[in-house]
Amino acid sequence: MNYYQDFLNNISNFKEKVTVLKGYSHRILRTFQDESIFDFAYIDGAHTSYELLTDAVNPDVPTPGWN
């Protein structure tokens, strides 16, 4: 099963509104200088304890209400 291809198929009707950034969230989010660059971020994280903890405490992940 190819989850990434399934994801791309699921967003195919919205591809002009979606920018897919594939990589580790702690690396990708660090590249944004302006918080107004996106309205919504979906992070499909890994499921190991270490990776979950990394995403949970990542200071670069916007919190709800982040302006």
SULUR-V232841 format. One record per residue. N is the residue number from 0. PHI is phi as a letter, one per 20 degrees, with the letter a starting at -180 (NA if undefined). D_CENTER is the distance of its C-alpha to the mean C-alpha in Angstrom with 2 decimals. Layout:
N|PHI|D_CENTER ; N|PHI|D_CENTER
//
This chain:
0|NA|21.07 ; 1|d|18.28 ; 2|f|15.10 ; 3|f|13.20 ; 4|f|16.19 ; 5|g|16.31 ; 6|f|12.83 ; 7|f|14.07 ; 8|f|17.28 ; 9|f|15.87 ; 10|d|14.32 ; 11|g|17.36 ; 12|f|19.03 ; 13|c|16.32 ; 14|f|15.52 ; 15|f|17.07 ; 16|d|14.66 ; 17|d|11.33 ; 18|d|9.98 ; 19|e|8.17 ; 20|d|7.03 ; 21|e|7.94 ; 22|r|8.49 ; 23|f|8.40 ; 24|g|6.08 ; 25|f|9.59 ; 26|e|10.53 ; 27|f|8.00 ; 28|f|7.88 ; 29|f|11.61 ; 30|e|12.30 ; 31|e|12.00 ; 32|e|15.52 ; 33|d|15.68 ; 34|f|13.78 ; 35|e|15.12 ; 36|f|13.16 ; 37|b|10.84 ; 38|e|11.81 ; 39|b|8.85 ; 40|c|5.12 ; 41|d|4.29 ; 42|d|3.20 ; 43|e|6.21 ; 44|e|7.94 ; 45|f|11.40 ; 46|d|14.42 ; 47|e|16.81 ; 48|g|18.11 ; 49|f|17.31 ; 50|f|13.60 ; 51|f|13.31 ; 52|f|15.35 ; 53|g|13.42 ; 54|f|10.20 ; 55|f|12.75 ; 56|d|14.65 ; 57|f|12.24 ; 58|f|13.89 ; 59|e|11.19 ; 60|e|8.92 ; 61|f|10.47 ; 62|e|12.90 ; 63|g|14.28 ; 64|n|16.67 ; 65|f|15.29 ; 66|c|17.33
//
